[in-house]
């Protein structure tokens, strides 16, 4: 009972031939026994299978670690798939991440991906790339706490306020290293992605534009229920944090996500 054309997020062996199905390739997964195989190996697959427990869907909401894989780099498959799709066909779109996608489609696809858990349906069928961007932003906004966490929020704001460039960079690196591993790896993965977006002339989304969009999403507030005054004071500082994080050298970020699995970060 196979369902064709899932997109592989983490390399896994093909049940039929034993060789690895590489990242980003399409594969077939059996609904009953969850066996994974190359599309070309479908004919050789035995017809009888033993049902195994279904992959549990992800929680509707949670902290980032609830969605992360068990082996490094600890970047949720949903984040990897959205970023891969955006980089495959979105880097020529003006206003990437600024132009909103249709709200209903964003909600629908986010729900679909969360329900799927590890075996994500391919996003190539989503015609409007802004919908994919919307899913990524909505997922990050919907976490129980922002990517930089409630406890480290004040430290990020303080570090970004340091006037001396070298001292500020050192302080920011120090705070990034204090993040829980899944938050740190995911932040690194997103920073490398946003740097690639900022380098695209067609997108017209420089670091300042991207930091305005992603400040509230990635940095948020220091509690789940901020006061109106805190919201007003935090907003410009959130953008400042993201702008300074994007000014850190790409090699700093690559150190977190490229050591374990070189093909996680799309070229």
Buried (B, 14 or more C-beta within 10 A) or exposed (E): EBEEBBBBBBBBEBBBEEEEBEBBEBBBBBEEBBBBBBBEBEEEBEEEBEEEEEEEEBEEEEBBBEBBBEEBBBBBBBBBBBBBBBBBEBBEBEBBBBBEBEEEBBEBBBEEBBEBBBBBBEBEEBEBBBBBBBBBBBBBEEBEBBBBBBEBBEBBBBBBEBEEEEEBBEBBBEBBEEBBBBBBBBBBBBBBBBBBBBEBEEBEBEBEBBBBBBBBBBBBBBEEEBEEEEEEEBBEBBBBBBBBBBBBEEEBBBEBBBEEBEEBBBE
